């Protein structure tokens, strides 16, 4: 939130600068940057109808009335609210209010649009519906967008590029597929919930020593600052070619909320308890509390630094 407020000019920088299209705008007032900011709680004007809210920025910029009206109608059509212009904002659902806020931000044609957790105030059903709509709306509008969210799946679904921040610094940025397939370190993998992270307790010529046994995985970096990422697709409940048996007591914990995923509690032979997920084959079930045998596919395991 602080980062996008700095870009929009709403928060003063302690150091550094903001450049838009190669131009240093650090000293410019917010209204001179042509950056639209949509806060998490929408901040719609209750005394104005939907059209009045969407057209507010156009009136401030002194657009001609007819041109502004055309732009308002176009924006409402873009966000799926055609015909809503005369409705009171208090009568709208949370998802509809978010669409109005989005239309208001896009109406003046900003160079950059900043969205602060735009779906954060919505329930799960509304958020899922808008998750499909928001990328379509933003691509159709053609506005470069900064999108802040704490929901990992939301970021990966919406963005062309994702930046993961830790303590105010970007630790990895790239296409969603890059971060998922090649996380830079254990923090990124853990934050994106890519799988279980096993500490490395030793190294041999054959690979890594872990609380779940010896795994044929090359350890990158120092042993004491390395972990093994165990993705759900690497966990199997039956033996197969190239798989490695896990030295652990595995108990099925829960399956329902994860659909095709089963949550496991693994207690390593050398101590330590770890939570992992695996993908259930069609028609396969594992009631909570059932003891299971587990195998890992070493080709899908990855050594990561903890930094």
Secondary structure by P-SEA (a helix, b strand, c coil): caaaaaaaccccccccccccccccccccccccccbbbbcccccccccccaaaaaaaaaaaacccaaaaaaaaaaaaaaaccccccccccccccaaaaaaaaaaaaacccccbbbbccccccccaaaaaaacccaaaaaaaaccbbbbbbccaaaaaacccbbbbbccccccccccaaaaaaccccaaaaaaaccbbbbbbccccccbbbccccccccccccccccbbbbbccccccccccccbbbbccccccccccccccbbbbbbbcccbbbbbbbbbbcccccccccccbbbbbccccbbbbbcc
